[in-house]
Amino acid sequence: MDMTRERVCAAALVKIFGYEPMYASGLTGRLGSASAVFDLPPGEIDRMLGPHSKFRGMICAAALDDAAEELERLQTAGCRFIASTEEAFPAILKDCPDCPAGLYYRSDSGPEEIFREGPAIAVVGTRDVSAYGREWTRKIVDACAQAPVKPVIVSGLAFGVDITAHLAALDGGLRTIAVLPCGIDEVYPASHRKAAEKIASSPGSALVTDYPPRTSPAPFTFIRRNRIIAGLAGSTVLVESKASGGGLITCRLADSYGRDVFALPGRVDDPRSAGCNALIRNRTAEAVTGLAGLGEQLGLGRYDLRRKKDFVQVVDDFYGSRPESDENGPLVRLAGLIAGQRGIDLEELCYRSGYPYNETARLATRLEADGFICIDLTGRCTINPRN
């Protein structure tokens, strides 16, 4: 098979049937390749599509010429395309009934490395992530990074859980795949462009999409993007989700594909955990009740997690190694209060510590400057996820 022509034919099918990929997968499955679809006489193609199909006349030489020009432009821009009929195309995605005819991708690695056989874990959740959700996203990915079998972490590059999962994966030496809700020639959200470049340049990691170039993000593109996230992963972990969040849709798609679904339980009165709690209650997802044994549940092998040093002890060690200062004790005290109550604000911190407000704010700012905590615009303090 001429793979260059096969890619062009598959890319043409993606453009023609992009929002209804089951047409493309049905035709290629029946005929054996994307090239075979374009080798049929026009009358035979129309007969297969049906007399009233809106796609009549679209499978033609002009579509191939357009696709060939587009792939050439993408190659110049560092983007490539892989057809679903190629050997390196992810087999796990090909098992899905709505598998696209191909994927656009941007990476410094080849498709054999990006989509190589092995476990893939989707880590998804709300954009409006809480400190609890951000902390547990990193803990879950860190636990995966310690496993004897290293997975690839799949997510959607969105704010909140997604970007936290991608960056935690890279920090832990794991590969990561970011599935875009737009064409491969864009990055969404634009503020994550730097992270996207880091992903694309990391060995075995990639930005991928099944949307043709110049496709802008829209509400329905996010929903359809989620099927690629669910389809690429053998297991999906939902960290936080409202009652109708996109992460919830991804989990339901994963369940429909027969994949394993896990969810992090949260407070019953926290709207950001409503989706997780519902999946657990309906027995669609298994609850993540701790890190011990999670790797084995995810198919990553049995192992003992390395225990991290207690946060307060790390702070104490850091300042204790510095020249003696009257601030060391108060800094450690504030660190303990922040560790004990996620999202504590400066006023509450002042009340609980007994220090004057100005002193509390100054000490908290120092903890932030030294990388131990984060302070948001409302003055709420949380442990820096990297700790």
Phi, psi and omega per residue, in radians:
M1 nan 2.334 3.079
D2 -1.328 1.797 -3.021
M3 -1.218 -0.511 3.098
T4 -1.109 -0.802 3.107
R5 -1.171 -0.648 3.136
E6 -1.071 -0.715 3.106
R7 -1.118 -0.753 3.130
V8 -1.075 -0.773 3.140
C9 -1.124 -0.728 3.134
A10 -1.154 -0.721 3.110
A11 -1.096 -0.639 3.085
A12 -1.132 -0.712 3.111
L13 -1.138 -0.650 3.096
V14 -1.068 -0.730 -3.135
K15 -1.204 -0.634 -3.109
I16 -1.313 -0.820 -3.045
F17 -1.902 0.356 -2.987
G18 -0.804 -0.785 -3.071
Y19 -1.568 -0.074 3.104
E20 -2.356 1.171 -2.985
P21 -1.123 -0.277 -3.115
M22 -1.164 -0.438 3.053
Y23 -1.129 -0.842 -3.113
A24 -1.119 -0.801 -3.124
S25 -1.153 -0.590 3.100
G26 -1.136 -0.765 -3.141
L27 -1.192 -0.818 -3.123
T28 -1.179 -0.615 3.103
G29 -1.143 -0.672 -3.106
R30 -1.293 -0.663 -3.046
L31 -1.722 -0.238 3.055
G32 1.692 -0.284 3.137
S33 -2.889 2.843 3.060
A34 -1.238 -0.612 3.133
S35 -1.051 -0.684 -3.106
A36 -1.107 -0.516 3.117
V37 -1.108 -0.763 -3.110
F38 -1.387 -0.207 3.098
D39 -1.445 -0.247 3.141
L40 -1.242 2.589 3.025
P41 -1.102 2.576 -3.120
P42 -0.917 -0.700 -3.126
G43 -1.114 -0.633 3.138
E44 -1.220 -0.675 3.098
I45 -1.081 -0.809 -3.137
D46 -1.105 -0.636 3.109
R47 -1.109 -0.714 3.137
M48 -1.189 -0.642 -3.126
L49 -1.314 -0.469 -3.122
G50 1.821 2.690 -3.028
P51 -1.169 -0.390 -3.073
H52 -1.982 0.286 -3.101
S53 -1.184 2.422 3.089
K54 -1.293 -0.167 -3.129
F55 -1.648 0.018 -3.135
R56 -0.991 2.313 3.092
G57 1.457 -0.090 -3.085
M58 -1.506 -0.417 3.101
I59 -1.500 1.644 -2.992
C60 -2.625 3.053 -3.115
A61 -1.100 -0.612 3.141
A62 -1.088 -0.634 3.114
A63 -1.137 -0.636 3.110
L64 -1.196 -0.736 3.126
D65 -1.071 -0.747 3.140
D66 -1.114 -0.751 -3.134
A67 -1.153 -0.697 -3.139
A68 -1.108 -0.757 3.113
E69 -1.114 -0.709 -3.130
E70 -1.125 -0.780 -3.138
L71 -1.119 -0.603 3.104
E72 -1.160 -0.713 3.088
R73 -1.117 -0.726 -3.131
L74 -1.129 -0.700 3.131
Q75 -1.022 -0.739 3.126
T76 -1.109 -0.579 -3.126
A77 -1.514 0.070 3.109
G78 1.506 0.234 3.131
C79 -1.921 2.629 -3.124
R80 -2.376 3.099 -3.086
F81 -2.421 2.469 3.063
I82 -2.229 2.288 3.134
A83 -1.418 2.635 -3.117
S84 -1.171 -0.263 3.136
T85 -1.567 -0.052 3.115
E86 -1.394 2.636 -3.090
E87 -1.102 -0.584 -3.089
A88 -1.416 -0.133 3.120
F89 -1.113 2.422 -3.081
P90 -1.030 2.034 -3.093
A91 -1.093 -0.585 -3.108
I92 -1.132 -0.588 3.108
L93 -1.315 -0.590 -3.126
K94 -1.126 -0.385 3.117
D95 -1.242 -0.286 -3.070
C96 -1.403 2.431 -3.108
P97 -1.135 -0.409 3.140
D98 -1.893 0.571 3.102
C99 -1.074 2.375 3.116
P100 -1.273 2.860 3.125
A101 -1.235 -0.243 3.112
G102 -3.135 3.025 3.138
L103 -2.244 2.391 2.929
Y104 -1.517 2.499 3.126
Y105 -2.590 2.706 3.058
R106 -2.278 2.126 -3.073
S107 -2.926 2.693 3.005
D108 -1.421 -0.120 -3.136
S109 -1.843 2.789 3.091
G110 -1.437 2.903 -3.106
P111 -1.101 -0.506 3.117
E112 -1.098 -0.579 3.131
E113 -1.450 -0.719 -3.101
I114 -1.129 -0.823 -3.014
F115 -1.850 0.439 -3.104
R116 -1.096 2.706 -3.088
E117 -1.104 2.447 -3.128
G118 2.631 2.967 -3.082
P119 -1.181 2.472 3.050
A120 -2.247 2.266 -3.109
I121 -2.048 2.143 3.033
A122 -1.547 2.246 3.087
V123 -2.083 1.977 -2.989
V124 -2.343 2.945 3.112
G125 2.876 -2.979 -3.021
T126 -1.205 2.641 2.999
R127 -1.244 -0.597 -3.110
D128 -1.494 1.037 -3.024
V129 -1.285 2.511 3.078
S130 -1.537 3.002 3.066
A131 -1.065 -0.658 3.092
Y132 -1.065 -0.807 -3.132
G133 -1.152 -0.716 3.139
R134 -1.139 -0.739 3.138
E135 -1.079 -0.776 -3.097
W136 -1.316 -0.461 3.020
T137 -1.051 -0.841 3.134
R138 -1.149 -0.692 3.139
K139 -1.085 -0.748 -3.117
I140 -1.134 -0.798 3.139
V141 -1.176 -0.697 3.087
D142 -1.053 -0.688 3.109
A143 -1.111 -0.679 3.084
C144 -1.127 -0.644 -3.115
A145 -1.167 -0.419 -3.141
Q146 -1.523 -0.137 -3.059
A147 -1.207 2.655 3.100
P148 -1.148 -0.524 3.062
V149 -1.845 2.017 -3.036
K150 -1.491 2.132 3.126
P151 -1.566 2.948 2.917
V152 -1.712 2.400 -3.133
I153 -1.681 2.188 -3.105
V154 -1.944 2.342 3.050
S155 -2.776 -2.952 -2.958
G156 -1.985 0.206 3.078
L157 1.150 0.115 -3.110
A158 -1.301 2.990 3.035
F159 -1.078 2.841 3.014
G160 1.417 -2.205 -3.043
V161 -1.066 -0.771 -3.034
D162 -1.007 -0.984 -3.072
I163 -1.152 -0.582 3.077
T164 -1.088 -0.724 3.140
A165 -1.154 -0.761 3.135
H166 -1.061 -0.845 -3.083
L167 -1.201 -0.625 3.087
A168 -1.126 -0.657 3.110
A169 -1.098 -0.838 3.138
L170 -1.105 -0.698 3.104
D171 -1.089 -0.580 -3.106
G172 -1.575 0.086 3.120
G173 1.401 0.301 3.117
L174 -1.673 2.681 2.979
R175 -1.303 2.704 3.097
T176 -2.547 2.519 3.115
I177 -2.091 2.162 3.105
A178 -1.822 2.080 -3.124
V179 -1.666 2.118 -3.020
L180 -1.594 2.591 3.081
P181 -1.617 0.435 -3.030
C182 -2.656 -3.076 3.098
G183 -1.192 2.776 -3.092
I184 -1.203 -0.240 3.128
D185 -1.493 0.047 3.095
E186 -2.193 2.879 2.977
V187 -2.214 2.230 3.092
Y188 -2.304 2.279 -0.073
P189 -1.261 2.666 -3.076
A190 -1.077 -0.493 -3.131
S191 -1.199 -0.217 3.107
H192 -1.730 0.311 -3.121
R193 -1.043 -0.730 -3.137
K194 -1.094 -0.747 3.101
A195 -1.133 -0.667 3.128
A196 -1.095 -0.720 3.111
E197 -1.122 -0.661 3.126
K198 -1.141 -0.707 3.115
I199 -1.121 -0.848 -3.085
A200 -1.098 -0.480 -3.107
S201 -1.673 -0.007 3.130
S202 -1.570 2.367 -3.085
P203 -0.939 2.225 3.080
G204 1.377 -0.034 -3.140
S205 -1.787 2.817 -3.065
A206 -2.857 2.769 2.881
L207 -1.727 2.300 -3.138
V208 -2.359 2.750 3.050
T209 -2.857 2.727 2.993
D210 -1.847 0.112 3.099
Y211 -1.502 2.378 3.109
P212 -1.111 2.738 3.076
P213 -0.942 2.674 -3.116
R214 1.216 0.259 2.999
T215 -1.518 2.060 -3.135
S216 -1.526 2.623 3.124
P217 -1.143 2.410 3.095
A218 -2.552 2.854 -3.086
P219 -0.866 -0.736 -3.085
F220 -1.308 -0.406 3.132
T221 -1.242 -0.498 3.087
F222 -1.197 -0.741 -3.116
I223 -1.121 -0.760 -3.131
R224 -1.256 -0.552 3.062
R225 -1.032 -0.614 -3.068
N226 -1.093 -0.463 -3.139
R227 -1.204 -0.512 3.099
I228 -1.249 -0.727 3.095
I229 -1.026 -0.867 -3.123
A230 -1.141 -0.648 -3.082
G231 -1.261 -0.494 -3.130
L232 -1.386 -0.288 -2.992
A233 -1.927 2.454 3.045
G234 -1.356 -0.463 3.111
S235 -2.402 2.534 3.093
T236 -2.149 2.300 3.120
V237 -1.999 2.121 3.085
L238 -1.709 2.068 -3.078
V239 -1.515 -0.925 3.075
E240 -2.551 2.504 3.096
S241 -2.794 2.433 2.988
K242 -1.266 3.097 -3.032
A243 -1.104 -0.338 -3.125
S244 -2.402 0.721 -3.086
G245 -1.424 2.846 3.104
G246 -1.101 -0.602 3.103
G247 -1.085 -0.593 3.109
L248 -1.134 -0.705 3.087
I249 -1.083 -0.743 3.119
T250 -1.039 -0.741 -3.138
C251 -1.145 -0.703 3.124
R252 -1.162 -0.642 3.059
L253 -1.136 -0.777 3.118
A254 -1.023 -0.735 3.119
D255 -1.115 -0.684 3.134
S256 -1.175 -0.444 3.089
Y257 -1.478 -0.022 -3.125
G258 1.388 0.397 -3.138
R259 -1.629 2.829 3.112
D260 -1.353 2.438 -3.134
V261 -2.203 2.344 3.107
F262 -2.226 2.641 3.129
A263 -2.483 2.486 3.102
L264 -1.526 2.031 3.137
P265 -1.201 2.667 3.120
G266 -2.409 -3.076 3.135
R267 -1.066 2.496 -3.099
V268 -1.169 -0.380 -3.125
D269 -1.761 0.170 3.137
D270 -1.704 1.973 -3.116
P271 -1.052 -0.433 -3.134
R272 -1.291 -0.180 3.097
S273 -1.944 0.065 -3.086
A274 -1.047 -0.746 3.141
G275 -1.148 -0.753 3.116
C276 -1.066 -0.852 -3.106
N277 -1.094 -0.620 3.131
A278 -1.172 -0.741 3.119
L279 -1.078 -0.703 3.129
I280 -1.191 -0.759 3.140
R281 -1.079 -0.676 -3.130
N282 -1.467 0.024 3.133
R283 1.096 0.434 2.995
T284 -1.380 -0.569 -3.113
A285 -2.175 2.628 3.019
E286 -1.593 2.397 -3.084
A287 -1.258 2.411 2.989
V288 -1.530 1.818 -3.068
T289 -1.810 0.024 3.124
G290 2.963 3.031 -3.116
L291 -1.563 -0.483 3.135
A292 -1.109 2.126 3.122
G293 1.534 -0.164 -3.119
L294 -1.110 -0.749 3.137
G295 -1.020 -0.705 3.127
E296 -1.156 -0.688 3.095
Q297 -1.080 -0.582 -3.115
L298 -1.493 0.061 3.103
G299 1.388 0.472 -3.076
L300 -1.820 0.112 3.138
G301 1.682 2.935 -3.135
R302 -1.677 2.334 -3.129
Y303 -2.856 2.835 3.082
D304 -1.731 2.243 3.124
L305 -1.233 2.442 3.013
R306 -1.298 2.241 -3.138
R307 -1.399 2.270 3.079
K308 -1.376 2.665 3.074
K309 -1.107 2.493 3.085
D310 -0.961 2.386 -3.058
F311 -0.997 -0.816 -3.105
V312 -1.112 -0.646 3.121
Q313 -1.158 -0.653 3.101
V314 -1.087 -0.763 3.122
V315 -1.104 -0.769 -3.132
D316 -1.083 -0.765 3.132
D317 -1.103 -0.714 -3.099
F318 -1.100 -0.897 -3.087
Y319 -1.359 -0.451 3.098
G320 -1.196 -0.402 3.139
S321 -1.464 -0.155 3.124
R322 -1.535 2.893 3.079
P323 -0.936 2.501 -3.096
E324 -0.905 2.301 -3.133
S325 -2.533 2.582 3.098
D326 -1.178 -0.232 -3.110
E327 -1.456 -0.327 -3.033
N328 -0.962 -0.851 -3.125
G329 -1.092 -0.892 3.110
P330 -1.035 -0.647 3.121
L331 -1.109 -0.749 3.132
V332 -1.176 -0.659 3.119
R333 -1.094 -0.793 3.112
L334 -1.106 -0.701 3.115
A335 -1.027 -0.710 3.124
G336 -1.137 -0.706 3.127
L337 -1.157 -0.704 -3.137
I338 -1.198 -0.678 3.107
A339 -1.139 -0.549 -3.098
G340 -1.421 -0.302 -3.139
Q341 -2.516 1.745 3.138
R342 -1.059 2.349 3.062
G343 1.358 0.312 3.108
I344 -1.122 2.369 -3.128
D345 -1.591 2.972 -3.038
L346 -1.099 -0.629 3.138
E347 -1.131 -0.791 3.119
E348 -1.153 -0.655 3.111
L349 -1.106 -0.698 3.100
C350 -1.093 -0.802 -3.122
Y351 -1.099 -0.795 -3.066
R352 -1.281 -0.563 -3.114
S353 -1.431 -0.493 -3.089
G354 1.458 0.100 3.116
Y355 -1.569 2.647 3.060
P356 -1.010 2.652 -3.056
Y357 -1.014 -0.823 -3.115
N358 -1.047 -0.676 3.121
E359 -1.188 -0.740 3.119
T360 -1.041 -0.814 -3.131
A361 -1.101 -0.696 -3.132
R362 -1.149 -0.776 -3.140
L363 -1.151 -0.710 3.131
A364 -1.113 -0.691 3.113
T365 -1.091 -0.647 3.110
R366 -1.174 -0.724 3.090
L367 -1.053 -0.647 3.112
E368 -1.211 -0.772 -3.127
A369 -1.077 -0.553 3.140
D370 -1.527 0.085 3.011
G371 1.491 0.206 -3.096
F372 -1.537 -0.604 -3.097
I373 -2.314 2.950 3.002
C374 -2.155 2.436 3.093
I375 -2.089 2.116 -3.118
D376 -1.495 -3.083 -3.050
L377 -1.157 -0.376 3.123
T378 -1.601 0.036 3.127
G379 1.518 0.177 3.124
R380 -1.410 2.408 -3.045
C381 -1.924 2.293 3.072
T382 -2.392 2.755 3.089
I383 -1.162 2.342 3.046
N384 -1.015 2.185 -3.093
P385 -0.924 -0.466 -3.121
R386 -1.227 -0.204 3.081
N387 -1.720 nan nan
